[in-house]
Amino acid sequence: MRILFVTDSLGPWQTGLPVQSAHALARMAQREGHQVLVVVAMRAAGALPSAACAAAPEVVPGLEADAPLHLLDGVPLLRWDLDGPGTVDDPLAHWLPMARFDVAHAVVTPPMLMCLGWLPSAERPLLLGLAGLPSEPVDAASQRLLRQVDLCLAPSDHAAARWRLALPDLAVRTLAHGVDLLGLLQAHAIGMAETRTPTLVCIADPLDHRSGVQALLQALLRVDRPELRLRVLCTGPSMPSRAPALAAMAAADPRVRLEPAQGPGLLSLAGAVDAVCVPSRVPLDFSLPVHDAAVLGLPCLVSDLGAQAESARRYGVGRPLPAGDVAAWAAAIEAWATVQGDRAAEPFQGDVPLRIEEQAFLCQGHFQELLYRKQRV
């Protein structure tokens, strides 16, 4: 099977869950013997990861575009330069509908649904991994694009319900993003040998007021425990120059450290964390840190909203807290710190989150189902 993956990376590559998910699914499909290509829609300021090396252009026959092909972990990547909202690089846009792929799988955020316009499902099955929640109401252009999708996959029941409410005729099923089970456990086992202070971690964009990071810092200030540490892994633009007020707040508490995120989940820091904080003041469509924490048996402090609360309850990793309630979050941090010294991580308590291999297997099952439908028409 020849599978085309289309995704977007509008921020730093390493922190984007859609692009990492598409790359992981392509890698799994490649291991099963399928031919794959990942097309990454990027702004002019964006960049593919430095680990991606240039490859021979003839790997994608028939394409005459300035964008070079790259390889990352053996997976071919093609950058799709976005000149601005609603515009794309013409050679690639004209090539995509004509390329002889059997199926297309787009994993894009709502602002990038325009990419679907170059993937007509009349020629091949089109699967859409919904990354993000719908706007209210969904604009007419997005509705037209979504109607050509054969099947949509939402990463949580909460996200699926929101999309069904916004577009009742949309075919939506739930399929969570998979976790890298072996990678997490190996990294955690190495980190367990470290001697360190109790550490909380929060992966968020501090520049976004909806992230809840400011309330989290205020809550920590109320907790009189000098031994604690809080690592805020920033997924947005570089800190602290873009947010001097927040940087000043963090600098006032020596227990807090702002640093760039190395990914959307805990893989790069497993073993160096004891609890996960997801203080978002808005519902999320999916929270990879909560799923990673469930694998590692780490407690979570999450706002009682959206998929973050849904996952915390399902996997029994923590009691959701009122979003933005500084007093409640301070009390929860204090309670965690009180028992943390007497509690070791206990992996696999309750359900185990979906693994990336299982997600890829289920996606390929959807591909086969959609191909069968096309052949019957």
Residue, then its C-alpha position, 0 to 999 in steps of 0.5 A: m500500500r502507498i500511503l500519503f501522510v499530510t500534517d502541519s508544524l506551525g510551531p517548533w517541530q519537536t513540540g508539535l503532536p500532530v506532526q510527531s503523530a504522523h511521523a510515528l504512524a508513517r514509521m510504523a506503516q513503513r515497518e509493515g512494508h508499506q511505501v510512505l511519504v510525509v508532507v509537512a506544511m510549514r511556515a517560512a520561519g519553520a524548519l525540519p528537525s536537524a536530524a533530517c538529512a537530504a535524500a535523492p529527489e527521485v524518491v518521489p517521481g514526477l514531482e518538480a518542486d524546489a522543496p528538497l526531500h529529507l529522511l528522518d528515521g528512514v521516513p521520507l519527509l517533504r516540506w510544504d512551504l506556506d506563504g501565508p494563510g490560504t496559500v501553498d506552494d503551487p508545484l506541490a499542490h498540483w502534484l498531490p492530487m495526481a500522485r498515485f497513493d492508495v490512501a491519504h491520512a491527514v493529521v492537521t489542526p483546524p486552521m490547516l484544514m485547507c490542506l484537504g483541498w488538495l487531497p480529493s477523496a474521489e480518487r483515493p480514501l481520505l482519513l483525517g486525524l482531527a487535531g484540536l477542537p472545532s471553532e463555534p460555529v465551524d466556518a463554511a469553508s471548513q465544512r466543505l472540506l470536511r465533507q470530502v473526508d471519508l472518516c475522521l478520527a478524534p483523539s478522545d471521546h471529548a473531542a469526538a463529542r465536540w466535533r459531532l455537536a458542531l457537525p452532526d453529519l460528520a463521521v467521527r470515531t475515537l482513536a487516541h494518540g499512542v504512547d511510546l511504551l518501550g521508550l518511556l519505560q527504558a528512559h524511566a528506568i535509567g532516570m530512577a537511579e538519579t538522586r534528585t528533589p521532588t519535581l513537577v513538570c508542566i508542558a505548555d505554552p506560557l505565552d498563551h493565557r489559556s495554558g494556566v501556567q500563571a495560576l500554577l506558579q501562583a499556586l506553587l508560591r503558596v506551598d512552603r516546601p523549598e525542596l520542591r521543583l517545577r519545570v515548565l517546558c515551553t512549547g511556544p516561542s522562546m522564553p523569557s524575552r517574549a513574556p517578561a512578566l511571567a519570566a519575572m514571576a518564575a525568577a522570583d521563585p528559585r524552585v521554578r525553571l523555564e526551559p524549551a520543550q523537547g516534545p509533546g510528551l514525557l519521553s525526553l524527561a521520563g525518570a526526571v519527574d515525579a508528577v505531571c501538571v496540566p493546568s489548562r484553563v480550556p478543554l483540550d482535545f488530548s493530553l499526551p503527558v497524562h497518557d505518558a504519566a499513566v504508563l509510568g504510574l505518575p500522579c497528575l494534577v489536571s484541570d477539570l476540563g476536556a480530555q485532560a480530565e477524561s484521561a486522568r479519571r480513566y487511568g486513575v492518575g489523579r483527581p481533576l481540579p477547578a481550572g484557574d483555582v489557585a487555592a485548590w491547586a496549592a492544596a493539591i500540590e501540598a497534598w502530593a508533596t506530603v505523600q510523595g516521599d513515601r510513594a514510588a511510581e507504580p506503572f500499569q495501575g488500571d487500563v494501559p493507554l494505547r501504544i503507538e503500535e496499536q494506533a498504527f495497526l488500527c489506522q491500517g485497519h481503517f485504510q483497508e475498510l475505506l479501500y474496500r468501500k471505494q472498490r464497492v462503489 
